[in-house]
Amino acid sequence: MNNLKSWSLLLLSFLAFGLQAQQPLVKISGSKSDCNSASAPITLTASQTFTATPVYTWSTGETTQSIVATPGTPVYSVTVTGSGLTSSTSYQPFYNLPPLEIGIYRIDSCGPSGSVLFPYAIAGIISNNAPIVWDNGAYTGYGLNNVTLGYHNVVATDIYGCTATASYYAEYGEAECGEMGGKIWADMNGNCAGNAGEGGIRLATIIVYNSQGQVAAQQRTSIDGQYHFNLVQGTYTVEVIPPSNLWEVCAYTSTVNVTSGGFTTANYYIKPKTLCPHLRVDMANSFLRRCFSGIYYMQYENTGTQTASNAYIDVAIDPFLSLINSDIPAIDLGNNNYRFSIGDVPVGGSGKIFFTVQVSCDAVLGQTHCTEAQIFPHDSCGPAYTGASLLLGATCTGDSVHFQITNVGLSAMPGPLRYVIIEDAVMLMQDVAGP
């Protein structure tokens, strides 16, 4: 497989500062006359703040501020005019939505927030736009941090303004915590032991699973191969993932015990499958606006098993962008292409490059700008490309998210791959996607 990592960024250029001004807004809210009935009529009400003389025009032809939704109509829209301004929006009602019923679940954590209580919907949908109130008004927010011993209660609101309550008895306060840390060694001689002259490896990934098989923590190793976790006391399974497929782990998983107030040391060793550099580059940018300058940011790294000699990055800049300056010299290759020489990049080595561009005043509103970076050398000395290529998609249906993994490549996968689902920065599960 070619080691080249190319990143194309689609960037929008905006016309002028005036576009940042807030546009007149209209909102639609739904309500029910009977919160205990799934089939109760849904009243839709439009609200606005930009005119004292609003004129409402609904997609149904009605002209009142509020209307009653008809089951079977999937989407309603309304346009509000007044004071020379116009604003529109749409709303999708959820018909026959059961009355809100909620529960409380607990996540023990050793971070600044401590153990946290969260509400969840057993039936109905909790609104993202309404406050969640804990302990009779003592705290308002999605999660109750730093749980204390005793009873706790919560009041949540659904998308139609109906409320539900739940209570939880915390049998203990803050979780008992301990520490776990160590080092991932680059075992260059392949004997799965630390030897003189061998050091830590950067960019390896450590995943820690709790006794239920859920991801409790995850981290990439530092520049010297170190990692560190604060964990609730208990037994964990640790998985080590190498920086690239040019490495293999001497022991992919192990079991460790974390004790309250203690420090558990766990070191791991990864060895080269073959000696080969493996370069990659990522690129991002600041906000771009025509007739103004903007900044691009590139980060490169060598996740291979050998130093990449005389490395360089070629950047193809959009024709409506002009390079102004950069923090390292850029070689003009013509046709708005530039080369940044980065020299030798050792195993685990990385670096950053910044460069500034000027956006042409000939750019139009909404125009897409394309900038691409490629890093060299990218010799094909790693495992051969199998022909498989996975595409991940996601759709939202009510209160559920559906994920679809499709192999759009030319061949079947040679083996299973892992995937991780993350919600609000909380790791929920890890499983295996089959070939």
N, C-alpha and C positions, 0 to 999 in steps of 0.2 A: 504494500500500500504506500502510495506517495505520502511523504511526511509533511508536505506543504500544508500550511494552515492559512487560508485566505479569508478575510472578513470584509464584506461589503456593507457599508452603512448607508441607509437611506435617510437623508437629512432634509428638513424643510427650511426654506428661506422665507422670512416674513417681510411684509412690505414696510412697516413703519412702527414707531413706538405706540401710535394711537391704537393699534390692534390689541394692546394689552388692557385697554379700558374695558370694564365690565359691560357686557351686553345686557339689554333688558331681559329679565327672566320671568317665566311663568312656570308654576308647578301644579301638579295634580296629586291630590291625596285621596285615599279611599277610606271609607268608614262603614261600619255595620250598625244597624239599629238593635240587633240582638247578638251579643258576643257568644252566646251559648248555642247558637244554631249555625250549622255549616251552610245551610241554604238561605240564610237571611239576605235580603236585598243589599247590594253594595252601592253606596252613594259616592259619586266622584265629584270632587270640588276643586275648582281652579282658583289659584291665588297668585297675586302679582303685587309689585311695589312701585311700578314706574309711572302709573297714571291714576288720577282721581276719577276719571270717567272711562272705565274699561268697557269694551264691547267684546263679548265672548262669542266665538263661533266654533261649535263642536263638529267633529267629523260626521255626527248623526244629523246635523242641521239645526240642533237645538242652540238657543242663544242665552240660556240662563247660566248663572255661575255654577250651579250644581245640577247634575243629572243622575239618573239611576241606571246602572249598567244592566244590560240585557244578557243573560247567560247565552253563551255561544258566540258572542262578539269578542274576538280575541284581543283587539287593540282599539283604544280610543285616543283621539288627538284633539287638541283645542288650540285655537289661535286667539290671542288677545291683542286688541289695538286700542290706542288712545294716546293723546298728547303727541301725535305724530310718530309714534313708535309702534312696532309690531314684534311679538314674540310668540313662539309656538313650542309645544312639547307633546309627548305621547305617554300613554300609560297602559300597562297590561294587567287586567284584573285576574285574580286567581279565584275561580268559582268553586263553590262547595269545599272551601278550605275548612278543615275541622277546627274547632275551638283550640286556642293555644294551650298546650300542656308542656311544662318544662321540668327538667331535672337539673342536678348539679353534679359535676365531676371534678375530681381533684388531680392536680399535677404537682408532684413534689419536685422542688428545684433547689439547687444550692447557689443560685445566682442572687443578684441584689433584690429581686422580687420575692425570693423565698418560695414557699409553697403557695399555689394559686388555686382558687376555686373558679370554675367557669360554668355558665348556664348552657343548657342545650335543649333543643326542641324535641319533645317526644311526639307531639302532634302540632300542626300549624307551622308558622314561620316567624322567627324572632326578627323584628325590624332592626336594620342597621342604623336607622335615623332617629330612634327613640332612646332615651337614657335607660340604662340598667342600674337599678338601685339596690344596694346591699345593706343589710342589717338596719332596717328601718330608717334609711336615709343617712346613715353614718358615712357611706362611701358610694359614689356614682362612677361607674366604669364597667367595661366588659368583664374584667377579671378582678377578683378580690385577692390582693397580694398579702403576703406575710400572714398566713392563716394562723389563728390562735385557737387554743383548746376551747371546745364548747359548741353551742348552736349558732348557725348562721342562716340568714334568709335572703332571698332575692326576689325582686319584682321585675319582670320583663314585659315588653309590649310587642304585639304582633303588627303586621303591616296594615291592619285596619284600626289600630288604636286600642285594641282590646288587651287587657293585662292578664297575667298569670303569676302565681307565686310558687315558690318551692323552698324547702328548708334542708339543712344538712348538719349533721353532728360530727364535728372534728374530734376524733378520739385522741389526737395529739396535736401539738402546735407545729412549730417548725420542724422539718425533717432533720434527722441526724445525718451529718455530712462528713465525707472524707475526701481525700485527694488521690489522684492517680496520674502518673506521669512517667516519662522515660524518653527513649531515643530510638529512632529508626536508623540503623547502620547500613551504609553502602558496602556490602560484602563483596569487594571486587575480586577476591580470589576464590569465591564460591564455596567456602567451607562452613558457612552458616555459623560463624563465630567472629567476634571482634578481634582484629589483629592490628599490630603496629602499622601506622600509616593509613589506616582506614578511618573515615569520618562519617558524620551523619549525612543523611540525604534529605534535601528539601523537597517539598511538594508531594510527599507521600500522604495518603489519607488514612486516618484512624477513625473507625466507626465503632461505637460502643452500644451494645444491645442489652436491654434489661431482661429480667427473667420471663417476661411475656413476649419477647422477641421484637419489641419496639425499639426504635432508635432513641437512645437516651442522650447521646452526644456525638458530635462529629467535628473533626478538625484536620487541617493540613499542617504538616510539620514545618517548623521554622527553618531558617537558613542553615542551622547546624543540626537539623534533624530532630529537634526537641518537640515534645507535645505535653500538654497538661490539662487535666479536667478536674473540676469540683463536682462530685457525684454524691447522690444519696447512698447511704450505706446499703450494701447488698452484693449479690453475685452478678457479674456481667460477662457477656461474651464479647471479645474484641476481635474485630476484623481489620486487616491491613490491606490496603489497595496501593500498589506501586504507582509512581508518577506516570508511567506509560507502559505499553505492552512489551517494551524491551527488557523489562525487569520481571523477576518472579520472587515471591515471598517464600522464605524457608518454612514458615508456619503461618498459613493464612489466618487462622483463628486460634484463640486461646481463651481460657476462663480465668477471671481474676476476681478476688474478693476485696471489696472496699469497706473499711471499718470506720466507725465514727471517730473523728479526730485523728485518724491515721493517714499515712501516705503509702500507697502501693506503687512499687516500681515495676514496670514491665517494658523490657527492651525487645526489639524485633530486628530481623536481618533480611535484607532483600539483595539478591544477586543478579548479575547481568545474564540475560539469555544470549545476547550477542553484543559486541562492541559497536555502537553506532550512535551518533548524535541524533537528537529529535527536537527540532526547534518549532516553536509556535509563537504567534504574535496576535495580540488583541488590540483593538482600536476603538476609541470613543471620542466624543467631542462635546464642546460647550454649545450653547444656543447660537444658531446662525441667523443673521438678519442682513438683508441686502444693504449694500453701501457701508457695512460695518465689518470689523474683524472678528474672528472666532478662533478658538484654540482647539487643536487636536491632541489627543493623548494616546501613546502607544506603549504597551508593555510586552516584553518578550522574555522567553525562558527556554532553557534547555532541559527537557525531562528525559533525555537519553542517557546512555551509559558511557559516552565518550565526549571529549571536548569538541565543539564545533569550531573549526578553524576558519579565520577570515570571513566571518559571517557578515551579512548585510541585509537590509530591508529595502525593498523597492515599493514606492508609494505612487499610485496613479491618482491624481487629484482631478476632481470634476472641472470641466472647462470654465465654469463660472466662478471658480475659486482661484486665487493667486497666492503662492507662497510668499510670506513676508519675511519670516525669520524662523529659526529653530535653535534648540539648545545644544545641538551638535551639528557640525557642518553637513549640508545637503549637496549632493552632486546633481547638477541639472542634466538629465538624460534627454531632454527635449520633449515636446508635446505634453507638457505639464506632468512629466514623470520625474521622480527624484529618488536618489539612492542615499541611504544612511548607512555608513560603515560602522559596525559595532565590534569588530575585531574577534578575538577568540572568546567563546562563551563556554565556561567549564561546566561539568556535570552539576546540575542544580543551580546554575548561574542564571541571573535575570537582570533586567534593567528597564529603564523608562526613557521615553523620548517625548518631548513636547515640540509642536510647531504651530505657528500662527498663519492663518490665511485671511485674505481680504475677499469678501463676497462682492461680486460685480453688481453695480447698480442696474445692469440690464436683466438681472434675475427677476422673475415674475412671482407674484404671490402664489404660494402653494407649490412652487417648483421643487422637484426632487433632485437632490445632488448625490452623486455616487462617488465614493472614495474607497480605494482598495489598497490593502497592504499585503505583501508577500515576503516571506523571510527565506533566506538561502544560507547555506546549502540545504537541499532536501533530497539527498540520495535515498533510493529505495532499498535500504539495508535491513529494514525490519520485516516482520512477518508479512507474507503476501496478502493482498486484498482478497477477501473471500467472495465478493460480489454482493453481500448483504448490505442493506441500507435501511435503517429504521426511521419512520416518521411518526411523531407523537402528536395527537390531537386531543382537544378537550372541549366539551360542551356542557352548558348548565341547563338543567331541567328542574324547575321548581327549586327544592332545597337540596338537590343532588348534583354532583359533578360526575360526568361520565368521561373516562379516558379511553382512547383507542390507540393501540400501537400497531402500525402496519409496516411490513417489510416491502418497501418499494424498490428494492434492489433486484439484481439479476439472479441471485442464488439464495438458497436457504441459509439461515444462521448456522454456524458450525457448533454452537452450544448456547446455553441460556445466558442472559444478561440480567443484571439487577436494576430495579428502579426504585426511587424514593418519592413519596408524596409529602409535601410540606404545606401546612396551612397556618397562616399567621405566624410563621417562624417556629412552629411547633411540629417536630417530626412525628408523623402519625403511624406509618407502617413501611415496611420494606418487604418486597416479594420478588419473585423470579418471573421474568417474561420468557416463555419457552420459544424454541426455534420456530 
